[in-house]
């Protein structure tokens, strides 16, 4: 059976992607940074579909951590053929008021952590000449957003990296694409004041926030054979957002 890795799978977009892939017939390796219990709940949801799941703690800022996780997933489930790099973080604030640590953390976790996950996975996929990688970025990386200069920089960096790696990986049969979610209903948006949520809805053509499952569908398509001639693409899944 095909094997996928989903990073940041405790909840939200990562959990939705893992469950959608399981429904499509994938065995899934799941990683988490802090919330083991939530990640195990995602794994149980995967197992209820009849697919296998393993969970592993990964520190995104330590390349050796993701390399060990990839090796363990392949030992437990088999060769990886799909990777969804979703793990990320925010440290919002006006740029001139950010501490050095506030600036660095999203860069290290989102950009460098994504690069480490891709490199560790591609090192195994490229010799087999098979595989598909999807990196989760953000519309903020495309358009910017006040108070998120660090986050926007990290997500824009992922876009440039994906387009470049598509050229490097393509000759060896490995595809890589990016998905840019708009405003999705997660813990972060649940914490926003209702008037701010209303404003976001008003800027979205479909008149609602997205759900994690709205991202899982395009991700599942991108790793599937149906997207076999698609690489280096950025797919914006934002409900027709106007910024």
N, C-alpha and C positions, 0 to 999 in steps of 0.2 A: 504494500500500500504506500501511496506517496506520503512524505513526511515534511512538515512545515515547522518553522520556528517563528513564534510571535514574542517580541520583547515588550515589556511593560504591559503584561496581560492580566493584571489584577482586577481591572475594572475598565469602564468606559470603552473607548475605541479598541484597545487591545483585547479586552475580553470579548467584545462583539466579533472581532475578526477571528479569534480563535474558535468561537462557537460556529461561525459561518463556515469556516474551513472544515471543521469536523462534520458539519451537515453535508458538505460536498464530498466527504470521503477521505479527508486527510487525518493522519495521526499528527499530534501537535505537541511540540516542546514549548513550554511557557516559562518566561522569566519574570522576576519581580525584583524590586529594590528593597522594599520595606515590609509590605503587607503580605506575608506568607498565607494567612488565612483566606484572604480574598482571592489570591492566586489559586489556592487549592479548590476554592469554590468554582472558579472557572474550569479547572481541570475536571472536576466532577461533572460539570455540565457537558464537557467534551465526551467524557466516558459514557454518559447516558445516551449518546448517539451511537454507541457501539465502537467508537474509536479509542485509541490509546492516547494517554497524556502523561507527561512528566513535567515537574516544576523544579526550577532551579533559581537560587538567588544570584543576582549579577550586580556588580558595581560598575555602572556605565563608564566611570572615569578610569577604570583599570582594564586595559586591553587583555591582560592575562585572564581576567575573570570571564569575559565573554568567550575567549578561546577555549577555556576549560568547559564552559557550558555547551558550546557547539560540539566538542568532542564527546561529552557525556550524552547528549541527545542522540548523536549518531550511534553510540554504543547501545543505547537503550531502545531506539526506535528504528534506526536504519539511516541510509544516506539522505541528507537534506536535498529537497528539490524546490523548496520555496522558503523565503524569509520575509517577514514583515517587521520592519524596524520601527517601533512605535514609541519606545520609552523616551520620556522627556520631562522637562521641568520648566517652571517660570520663576523669575525674581523681578517682579514689575516695579517700576518707579521712574521718575524723570531722570534722564541720563546724567545731568549735571549733579544730581544728588546721590547717585548710586555709589556704593562702596566698591572697592576693587573685587571683593568676593561676590557681591551682587552681580557685577558685570560678568565675571568669569564662569559662574556656575552653569547658566544656560548654554554658554559656548562649549564648556567641557562635557556636559551631559548630552545636550542635543546634537551638537555638531561632531565633536570628537567621539562621543559614545556611539553615534550612528556610524561613523567611519570605522570604528573598531569592530562593530557587529558585521558590517558589510565585508570588511577585509577578512575576518575570521571565517565567514561563510563562503566567500568567493574562493578562498584558498582551497577549499574542498570541492566546490562546484566546478571550477574551471578545468581541472584535470579530467573530470568526468564529462565535460562539454555539455552540461545540462543544468538548468536551474533558472529561477526567477526571483528577483528581489524587489520589494516595494518599500520605499522609505516614506514615512508619514511626515509631511512638512506642514505648512499652514498658509492661509491667505495673508497672514500678517507678514510672512516672508516676501510675498509679492508686492503688497501695497503699503506696508508699514502700519504702525498704530502707536499713537502717543502713549508714552509710559512703558513701551516694550522694545526699546532699541536693542537691548541685549538678545531678547527672544527673536526679534525680527532678523537680526544678523545671523543667529544660529540657523534659523530656518531657511533664509536665503542661501546660506552656505551649502545646505543640503541640496538645494536645487541645482546649484552649479556643479556640485560633486556628482550628482546623479547623471547629469548630461555628459560629463566628462567620462565617467566610468562606463556609460553605455558604449562609448567608442572603444574603450579598452577591453571590455568584456565581450562585446559582440562577436568578434572573430572566433571566440571559443564557445559560442552557443549559449552564453548566459545573458539573460535580459535583466534590465534594471529600470524601474520607473518610480515616479513619486506621485503621491496623492496629497493635495492641499485642502484640508477641511476648512469650511467656513466656521460659523459659530454653532457649536454642537452642544447639546444638553449633557453636561457632565457635572462633576462636583464644582468645577470652577464657575460655570455659568449659573448653577443653582445658588451660588453665594451672592450673585449680583442683585442689586435692588430691582424691584419690579419695573420701575420706570426705565431703567437701562435695558432690561430685557425687551420691553415694548419698543424701545428705539431700535434695537437690533432687528426685531421682527419687521419693523417698518422699512428697514433698509434691505430686506430680503424679498425677492420677487415672489417666492412661494408663501410668504407671510408667516413663517414659523422658524424656530430653531431646528437644526438638524438633530437626529438621534444617532447614537453610535452605529446602529445598524445601517444607517444611510451611507456610512463610510465602508462598512464591511463588505457591502455588495460590490462596489468598484474594485476594492482590493482583491476579492475573490476572483473577479474577472481578470484582473491584471496578471495573477499568477497562473491562470488556467491556459490550456492550449488554445482557447478562442482568441487570446491576445498574443499569439505566437509571432506576429510580425510587428509588435509594439515594444519599442525600447527607447529610453531617453526622453520619455514623455512626462509632462506634468499635467495631471488631471485635477482640475479644481472642482471640488464637490461642496458648493457653497449656497445652493438654493437660489442662485441669481442675485448674489450680494452686490450692492452698490456702495462703493466707498468714495 
